[in-house]
């Protein structure tokens, strides 16, 4: 009797998590039917909607979903979990942990992973734009009178969406799953009704139609892959959201609902085109009877907002990981939920994303124009993901050359085929997402290299630790009551703030703590491993606090863990000393002068350490210094 309630509880929890995964993970890929089929037959490299082409396109769509999404991501890539976490930065950290190559190879691997991650920002800009715009465009079919209002309505919806981010998605998120359940049910129903009118579309499950499509259409048929790829644009979200929901619920949602629903809808659109080729103007909305058009536009708009929400949340999460891994300056991170660590809001990322989205909507003016630019960034990210997983398979999973060769042929060549087909989109607006990725890539590596250069300059002028400890024994050194905590990025030296305090105030606190925060290449650090305390003598301690790359530092909270090491802190008797450096770009060996100026600007505008580390303002003393880069 005791097993049954437990099993029922587990089953109920699995259902709840699976429904939540449907709402968050599959929003992007689930709204692709709004525009993907239309672009295959009415886009920049379209083909005629005749019988053989329709079956060929349907076959390409189905087998792309099977090979790229089902086999590559759901089965293969999701094996590469960094203690349960997924996403390209988590994958990069995991690969680096097992990598046994040279430092030069390691450097190139980091550059590859970071470039793939930065392209996610380009995807984060274009996805809300094309998704919401394609949904609102259904008003064209309802009545031409509303056509001039499509862009204004889209802009208003997007502004409301981004403005709502500061309130968090905890409450709204509970409705995501049920709404997307309804959405996929409608997709399946509309597809099934129309498929029954032309059941011959079921022949598309035969891959021979996909191969015959290339034989007949040759080079032009290859270019259509750029439009076929639109059915898979949410593939990276499967892996990125693995840490939120777990592998099994994501896999269950895909094979149990999402894949059958979208496959039925694409088959229904194909059947509609066989019976009425003129329906290519908007095959998704024309699946529905005229009386259902307005409700379908409303539901589609809600679904695309949910899909956009998932991308926005992904940008927030990736930015936090970049900050923790040292590729981004400290920025303001607000928690919108007391119970869920993943519920965060980044004002700078949010408003920057909104500006980019609005520029695309106003600049491209239609989802068809956006589709011509959509996909190039995602295909490169998918190629990078495949390369990193294959390196991990060789280094950590022990794959031999034969298995590695099969992986390259089966996954990498497919990714490269889609990339080649999408490469033509660069000239049709795809350069925008690449430009966004390139700019963010430059900023990230400038920050990473700049921090390393700054640490080097500080070490050049630092006092050796042994000499400092020796100075504490002098009778002339006045020690005052209280605890002084000095933050330092170099755990082997003496912080400049401490030396400045000694120089100007002529005193040292009774208890000194040299504190260093380290970010590990894992998502989370257990509390028992978070704090390391070393006694240096003379009532001086070296404390190292470790965080994972998905965690947000809270130094006062972390210091309470020192009690198990025999060291307790009373906040009202503790003062945190922070160094505030003014950086002066120079022509000294290091970075290019323009990069030093860029780094100095980023450093100047970064969030203050007291905010980032959650240190109470009334316990902080800042000491300024000037550093020549």
Secondary structure by P-SEA (a helix, b strand, c coil): caaaaaaaaaaaaaaaaaaaaaacccccccccccccccccccccccccccaaaaaaaaaaaaaaaacccccccccccccccccccccaaaaaaaaaaaccccaaaaaaaaaaaaaaaaaaaaaaaaaaaaaaaaaaccccccccccccaaaaaaaaaaaaaaaaccccaaaaaaaaaaaaaaaaaaaaaaaaaaaaacccccccccaaaaaaaaaaaaaaaaaacccccccccaaaaaaaacccccaaaaaaaaaacaaaaaaaaaaaaaaaaaaccccccccccccccccaaaaaaaaaaaaaaaaaaaaaaaaaaaaaaaaaaccccccbbbbcccccccccccaaaaaaaaaaaaaaaaaaccaaaaaaaccaaaaaaaaaaaaaaaaaaaccccccaaaaaaaaaccaaaaaaaaaaacccccccaaaaaaaaaaaaaaaaaaaaaaaaaaaaaaaacccaaaaaaaaacccccccbbbbbbbbcccccccaaaaaaaacccccccbbbbbbbbbcccccccccccbbbbbccccbbbbbbbbcccccccaaaaaaaccccccccccccbbbbbbbbbbbbcccccccaaaaaaaaaaaaaccccccccccccccbbbbbbbbcc
